[in-house]
Amino acid sequence: MFSLFILTVLFSAVLSFDSPQFISSTFSSNMVLQRDADSTIIFGWSKAASSTLTIEASWFNGTIEAQAADKDDTYDDMFYWEASLPGSSGGLSPHNFSVSSSSGEREDLENVLFGDVFLCSGQSNMQFGVHGMLDSEAETSAADDLPYIRLFSVGQPAGRVTSTPQSVLPSFELGGWVEASSSTVNNGVNNFGYFSAVCWMHAKHLFEDVLGGEIPVGAISSNWGGTPIQAWMPEEILNPNPCFEDVEVKADRTETEDDWDPNADSVLYANMIAPFNKTAVKGVLWYQGETNVGGTGYGCMMNTMIESWRSLSGFSSASFSYVQLAAYDCGGDSNHSALSDFRDVQLAATSLIKNSAMVTAADLGDPTSPDGDIHPRNKTEVGRRLSIASEFLHYSGGDSSRFVHTGPLVSAVERLSGGVRVAFEAESLGGGLHFEKTQECPNKERCAGPVLVDGDGNKHQVDKMEISGEGALLDMYSSTLPTTGAEKVEYCKGDIPLLVVFNSEGIPLVPFTANPTDDE
């Protein structure tokens, strides 16, 4: 019936499927399959028990057969089948394949590419669409020239509260996989509609700047605004894990359609992540945390969540890049910033999580955003930084000397007369440090610049900063610091950090705390 609708209506529709499809709805024409995999898994459900499935494809010779199950305990009268197909190297040449069954079913998929696939997930800042970002018009128009980037946008389900991992997506947008275009990256109506701005800008920078326009990129967007990390975690890891001792875990409940709550433990993992179990992905991009600010255990939860996602067969070798939260006024005690504490947890998590990278948005505050300062519109820069992280994790051979993929990383802090000197890891500087104009400060109580703390706990604002050592050292001074010197450095520890020190890649020195030592 969809052929009766004009394209604009089709593109605004969310397709819902409560029953499984002959070929899983995670596959469709226009999709990108992960390149260079040992094998490519496809699956679906046949209407006939024990039917024989025959698969033909343009990237291998002959046919491959699979057998449907003789019974299905999950879906009445639908019988699971799965086939392992040869993989292929990446490239711009499209492929076709077909699946037919001995019971007369058939489906043909066209314009299929092999490239690198990334799944983007999180809450509202990942959901935030191209329609609402800065430079929306230009980025929307640019999409018409990028058909080798392919998009898949998971719909937000209603009436499915189960926390049991599902094999079938409850809903998705645009009919499945689509080529990037001005109409598929921007719904033209809703700032939180398809397509995720961060996910799109990462794919665009990756395709153009890292892969040279020669390897397709698949971008899967699966997110829900306002949701806590617990909603994205499997049920079985919530209760027994020691990092949840101080974290509220919701009690068991009777699940009904009227009880749908996207914040409930495990429901988004079960319905929006688990269906991609066998979809091979290169990496995961994660932008979430605002709902968990002020809570405890987040670093451990994120690490545990990542380990659980990597237990999915398609995610086993996936990298994990995440965004340190942007500047916004989160309220609360004016003498303490829960948001700053949360950023510290995110920074510390880089040492816990293997094959991961953190990019910061702490300098990208947007107090005049029409969707509230918690939703900054500069998603272009977030996407660019994530693409740099992906370049390091996947295309550099782990050689951090090839390019800068983080902000300046502190290696040592020593006392000076009237101040401190901060040294950095050489590979994090590129061409050296420089100063940039700080972001806006609409509420001075929530903003923070660099502070030196004396032995009595008194805080002294830094009133002079210098870059020395050919761009490799940062000197900070306070005219009110006593002669006993600084016992601690608190660099921009507030909701809105007034970051001014950047490396040559345009990435800031993130907020940090350190205890200086005497120069020996």
C-alpha positions in Angstrom: 0.0 0.0 0.0 3.0 2.3 0.5 3.2 2.8 -3.3 0.0 4.9 -3.0 1.7 7.5 -0.9 3.8 10.3 -2.2 7.5 10.2 -1.3 7.3 13.0 1.4 4.7 11.0 3.2 6.7 7.8 2.9 9.7 9.5 4.3 7.9 10.8 7.3 6.4 7.3 8.1 7.7 5.0 10.8 7.2 1.4 9.7 6.2 -1.0 12.4 6.6 -4.7 12.2 5.4 -6.9 15.1 6.1 -10.1 13.1 9.3 -11.2 11.5 10.1 -10.7 7.9 11.3 -13.2 5.2 14.6 -11.3 5.3 15.2 -9.5 8.6 14.2 -5.9 8.5 17.8 -5.0 9.4 18.6 -5.8 5.8 17.2 -4.1 2.7 18.1 -2.7 -0.6 20.7 0.2 -0.4 22.3 -1.3 2.7 26.0 -1.3 3.5 27.5 -4.6 4.7 30.7 -4.6 6.7 33.6 -5.2 4.3 36.5 -7.6 4.7 34.5 -9.8 7.1 35.3 -13.6 7.1 31.6 -14.1 6.4 28.4 -12.1 6.1 25.4 -13.4 8.1 21.9 -12.9 6.8 18.8 -14.3 8.3 15.0 -14.2 8.4 11.9 -16.2 8.8 10.0 -18.5 6.4 6.4 -19.3 6.5 7.1 -23.0 5.9 8.8 -25.3 8.4 12.0 -27.0 7.1 11.8 -25.1 3.8 15.1 -24.8 1.8 16.4 -21.3 1.2 18.5 -20.6 -1.8 20.7 -17.5 -1.9 22.3 -16.0 -5.0 24.5 -12.9 -5.0 26.6 -10.9 -7.4 29.8 -11.0 -5.3 30.2 -14.8 -5.2 29.7 -17.6 -7.7 27.0 -20.3 -7.4 24.3 -20.5 -4.8 24.2 -21.1 -1.0 21.5 -23.0 0.7 20.1 -22.8 4.2 17.4 -24.7 6.0 14.5 -23.2 7.9 13.8 -24.5 11.4 11.3 -27.2 11.9 9.7 -25.2 14.7 9.9 -21.7 16.1 9.4 -21.1 19.8 9.3 -17.3 19.5 7.0 -16.5 16.6 3.9 -18.6 15.7 4.0 -20.1 12.3 7.3 -18.4 11.3 10.5 -20.5 11.0 14.0 -19.0 11.5 16.7 -19.5 8.8 20.2 -18.2 8.7 22.9 -18.3 6.0 26.6 -17.5 6.1 27.7 -15.8 2.9 31.3 -15.0 1.7 32.5 -11.5 2.6 33.8 -8.9 0.2 36.2 -6.1 0.1 34.9 -2.5 0.1 34.2 -0.5 -3.0 31.7 1.7 -4.8 30.4 -1.1 -7.1 26.8 -2.1 -6.1 25.7 -5.7 -5.6 22.4 -7.5 -5.7 21.3 -10.7 -4.0 18.1 -12.7 -3.8 16.7 -15.2 -1.3 14.1 -17.7 -2.4 12.4 -20.6 -0.6 11.2 -24.0 -1.7 7.7 -22.9 -0.5 7.6 -20.1 -3.1 8.8 -17.1 -1.1 11.3 -14.7 -2.7 12.9 -11.3 -2.0 15.5 -9.4 -4.0 17.8 -6.8 -2.5 19.5 -4.3 -4.8 22.2 -1.6 -4.7 24.0 -3.3 -1.8 27.5 -2.0 -1.0 30.4 -3.3 1.1 32.1 -0.7 3.3 32.4 0.3 7.0 29.3 0.3 9.3 28.9 2.4 12.4 26.1 2.3 14.9 25.2 5.5 16.7 23.3 5.4 19.9 22.4 7.5 23.0 19.9 10.0 24.1 18.8 13.4 22.8 22.1 14.8 21.7 22.6 11.8 19.5 18.9 11.9 18.4 19.2 15.6 17.6 18.6 15.8 13.8 20.3 17.5 10.9 17.3 19.8 10.7 18.2 21.5 14.0 22.0 21.8 13.7 24.1 24.8 12.8 24.8 24.9 9.0 21.7 22.7 8.5 20.9 24.0 5.0 24.4 23.5 3.7 24.9 20.1 5.2 21.4 19.0 3.9 22.3 20.1 0.4 25.7 18.4 0.5 24.0 15.1 1.1 22.7 15.0 -2.5 26.3 14.4 -3.6 27.0 11.6 -1.2 24.9 8.5 -2.2 27.7 6.1 -1.1 26.8 7.0 2.5 23.8 4.9 3.5 21.5 5.5 6.4 19.3 3.4 8.6 17.2 5.1 11.3 15.6 2.9 14.0 12.1 4.1 15.0 11.1 4.6 18.6 8.7 1.8 19.4 5.5 2.1 21.4 3.7 -0.6 23.2 6.7 -2.9 23.5 7.9 -3.0 27.0 9.7 -6.3 27.1 13.2 -6.4 28.4 13.9 -9.7 26.7 16.2 -9.3 23.8 14.3 -9.3 20.5 15.3 -10.5 17.1 12.9 -8.3 15.2 13.1 -4.5 15.1 9.7 -3.0 16.3 9.9 -0.1 13.9 12.2 1.8 11.6 12.0 4.9 9.4 12.3 5.5 5.6 11.5 1.9 4.7 14.9 0.6 5.8 18.3 1.5 4.3 18.5 4.6 2.1 21.0 6.5 0.1 22.0 9.8 1.7 20.2 12.7 0.1 18.8 16.0 1.2 15.4 14.3 1.9 16.8 11.4 3.8 19.2 13.3 6.1 16.7 16.0 7.0 12.9 15.5 7.6 12.4 19.2 7.3 10.2 19.4 10.3 11.5 18.1 13.6 14.8 19.0 15.3 14.8 15.5 16.8 13.7 13.6 13.7 15.8 11.7 11.2 18.6 11.8 10.6 21.0 12.0 13.7 23.2 15.1 13.0 26.2 13.6 14.9 25.9 10.3 13.2 25.6 12.0 9.8 28.5 14.3 10.3 30.7 11.4 11.5 29.8 9.5 8.4 30.4 12.4 6.1 33.8 13.3 7.5 34.8 9.7 7.6 33.8 9.1 3.9 35.3 12.3 2.6 38.3 13.0 4.8 39.5 9.6 6.0 38.4 7.1 3.3 38.9 9.5 0.4 35.4 8.9 -1.0 36.4 5.4 -2.0 34.9 3.2 0.7 31.1 3.4 1.4 30.0 4.2 5.0 26.9 2.8 6.6 25.4 4.7 9.5 22.8 3.2 11.8 21.0 5.6 14.2 19.3 4.0 17.2 18.6 6.5 20.1 16.0 7.9 22.4 16.1 11.3 24.1 16.1 11.6 27.9 16.9 8.0 28.6 19.4 6.6 31.2 22.2 4.2 30.4 20.3 1.5 32.3 17.7 1.4 29.5 20.5 0.4 27.1 21.9 -2.4 29.1 20.9 -6.1 29.1 18.7 -7.2 32.0 21.0 -10.0 33.1 23.9 -7.6 33.9 22.0 -5.0 35.9 21.5 -6.8 39.3 24.6 -9.0 39.9 27.3 -6.5 38.9 29.1 -4.8 41.8 29.1 -1.4 40.1 25.3 -1.2 40.8 25.5 -1.3 44.6 24.6 2.4 44.8 22.5 2.6 41.7 18.7 2.2 41.8 17.6 -0.8 39.8 13.8 -0.9 39.1 11.9 -3.7 40.6 10.4 -6.5 38.4 7.1 -5.4 37.0 4.2 -6.9 35.0 4.7 -5.9 31.4 1.7 -4.5 29.5 1.5 -2.3 26.4 0.0 0.5 28.5 3.1 0.4 30.7 5.5 1.3 28.0 8.4 3.4 29.4 11.6 4.0 27.4 13.4 4.8 30.7 12.8 1.3 32.1 15.8 -1.0 32.6 16.9 -2.9 29.5 14.0 -2.1 27.2 15.9 0.0 24.6 18.7 -2.6 24.5 16.2 -5.4 24.0 14.2 -3.6 21.3 16.7 -1.2 19.6 20.1 -2.9 19.9 19.6 -6.6 20.3 18.0 -7.0 16.8 21.3 -6.0 15.3 23.0 -9.0 17.1 24.3 -10.5 13.8 24.9 -7.2 12.0 28.7 -6.7 11.7 29.7 -3.2 12.7 33.1 -1.5 12.6 32.4 0.7 15.6 29.8 2.2 18.0 29.4 5.9 18.6 27.8 6.8 22.0 26.5 10.2 23.1 24.6 9.8 26.3 24.8 10.7 30.0 22.8 13.9 30.7 20.1 11.8 32.4 22.7 10.1 34.6 24.5 13.3 35.8 24.4 13.4 39.6 24.1 9.6 39.9 26.8 7.1 40.7 28.5 4.2 39.0 28.4 5.6 35.5 32.0 4.7 34.5 31.5 1.1 35.6 28.1 1.0 33.9 29.4 2.2 30.6 32.2 -0.3 30.7 29.8 -3.1 31.5 27.4 -2.0 28.9 30.1 -2.0 26.2 31.3 -5.5 27.2 27.7 -6.7 26.9 27.2 -5.2 23.5 30.5 -6.8 22.4 29.0 -10.1 23.3 26.7 -9.7 20.3 28.3 -11.6 17.4 28.4 -8.6 15.0 29.9 -6.3 17.6 32.7 -8.5 18.9 35.5 -6.4 17.5 33.7 -3.0 17.4 35.4 0.1 18.6 33.6 2.4 21.0 33.9 6.2 20.8 31.9 8.4 23.1 31.3 12.1 23.7 32.2 13.9 26.8 29.2 16.1 27.7 28.9 19.6 26.4 28.6 22.8 28.5 25.1 23.6 29.9 23.7 24.9 33.1 22.6 21.8 34.9 21.5 23.7 38.1 22.0 22.4 41.6 24.6 23.7 44.1 26.3 26.8 42.8 29.5 25.7 44.6 29.7 22.3 43.1 29.1 21.0 39.6 27.7 17.5 39.2 28.2 17.9 35.5 31.9 18.5 36.0 32.2 15.4 38.1 30.4 13.4 35.4 33.0 14.6 32.8 35.7 13.4 35.2 34.1 10.0 35.2 33.9 10.0 31.4 37.6 11.0 31.2 38.7 8.3 33.6 36.7 5.6 31.6 39.2 5.9 28.7 41.6 3.8 30.8 38.9 1.1 31.6 37.5 0.5 28.1 39.7 -1.2 25.5 39.5 -0.2 21.8 37.8 3.1 22.7 38.2 6.8 22.4 36.6 9.9 24.1 36.0 13.1 22.2 34.9 16.2 24.1 32.1 18.6 23.5 32.8 20.6 26.7 33.9 23.6 24.6 30.8 23.6 22.4 28.2 25.1 24.7 25.2 26.9 23.1 23.2 29.0 25.6 20.9 30.3 22.9 19.9 27.0 21.4 16.1 27.0 20.8 16.0 23.5 22.2 17.7 24.5 25.4 21.3 24.8 26.3 21.5 21.1 27.0 21.2 20.6 23.2 24.0 22.5 21.5 23.7 22.8 17.8 27.3 22.5 16.7 27.1 18.8 15.8 29.5 19.4 12.9 32.5 19.6 15.2 31.3 16.7 17.3 31.1 14.5 14.2 34.5 15.7 13.0 36.1 14.8 16.3 34.4 11.4 16.3 35.7 10.8 12.7 39.3 11.6 13.9 38.8 9.1 16.7 37.6 6.5 14.2 40.6 7.2 12.0 42.9 6.5 15.0 41.1 3.4 16.1 40.8 1.8 12.7 43.0 3.3 10.0 46.2 4.3 11.7 47.4 0.9 12.9 47.3 2.3 16.4 50.2 4.7 15.6 49.3 7.8 17.5 52.3 9.7 16.1 50.6 9.9 12.7 48.0 12.4 13.8 46.4 14.0 16.8 43.1 12.3 17.8 42.6 13.8 21.3 43.0 17.2 23.0 46.3 17.9 24.8 47.0 15.2 27.4 48.6 16.2 30.7 51.8 14.4 31.5 53.1 16.4 34.5 52.4 19.5 36.5 55.1 21.3 38.5 55.1 24.3 40.8 56.5 27.7 39.6 56.9 30.8 41.6 53.4 32.2 41.6 51.9 29.5 39.5 52.3 26.1 37.8 53.7 24.6 34.6 51.8 21.9 32.8 53.6 19.5 30.4 51.8 17.3 27.8 52.3 14.1 25.9 54.0 15.1 22.7 51.7 13.1 20.4 48.7 15.0 21.7 49.9 18.4 20.6 50.4 18.2 16.9 51.9 21.5 15.9 51.7 22.8 19.5 49.3 24.7 21.8 47.5 27.9 21.1 44.8 30.0 22.7 41.3 30.4 21.3 38.3 32.6 22.4 36.3 30.9 25.2 32.6 30.0 24.9 29.9 32.2 26.2 29.2 32.5 29.9 25.6 33.4 30.4 25.6 32.6 34.2 28.9 33.3 36.0 27.9 31.0 38.9 28.0 28.0 36.5 31.1 29.0 34.6 34.7 28.0 35.6 38.1 29.0 34.5 41.5 27.7 35.7 42.0 27.9 39.5 45.1 27.3 41.7 44.4 26.0 45.2 46.7 26.8 48.1 47.6 24.6 51.1 44.7 26.1 53.1 42.1 25.2 50.4 41.7 28.7 49.2 41.1 29.1 45.5 42.9 31.7 43.4 41.8 32.5 39.9 44.4 32.3 37.2 45.0 35.7 35.8 47.9 35.0 33.5 48.5 32.2 31.1 51.5 31.7 28.8 52.5 29.0 26.3 56.2 28.2 26.3 58.6 25.5 25.3 57.8 25.9 21.6 54.1 25.3 22.1 54.6 22.3 24.4 54.2 23.9 27.9 51.4 25.8 29.6 52.3 28.2 32.4 49.4 29.5 34.7 49.8 32.2 37.3 47.7 33.9 40.0 48.7 37.2 41.5 46.9 36.3 44.7 48.6 32.9 45.3 50.7 32.9 48.5 54.4 32.2 48.4 53.8 28.7 49.7 52.6 27.9 46.2 49.8 25.8 44.7 48.8 22.5 46.1 46.3 21.7 43.5 45.2 22.8 40.0 41.5 22.8 39.0 41.3 23.5 35.3 37.9 24.8 34.3 35.9 22.6 36.7 32.3 23.8 36.2 29.1 23.2 34.2 30.4 25.6 31.6 34.2 25.3 31.4 35.9 28.3 29.9 38.4 26.4 27.8 40.9 28.5 25.9 43.9 26.1 25.3 43.7 24.0 22.1 46.1 21.9 20.1 46.7 22.2 16.4 43.8 19.9 15.6 41.4 22.4 17.2 40.6 20.1 20.2 40.7 21.7 23.6 42.5 20.8 26.8 39.7 19.2 28.8 38.9 20.0 32.4 41.3 18.3 34.9 42.5 18.3 38.5 46.1 17.7 39.4 48.5 18.0 42.3 51.7 19.8 41.2 55.2 18.6 42.3 58.3 20.7 42.9 60.8 21.0 40.1 63.8 18.9 40.9 
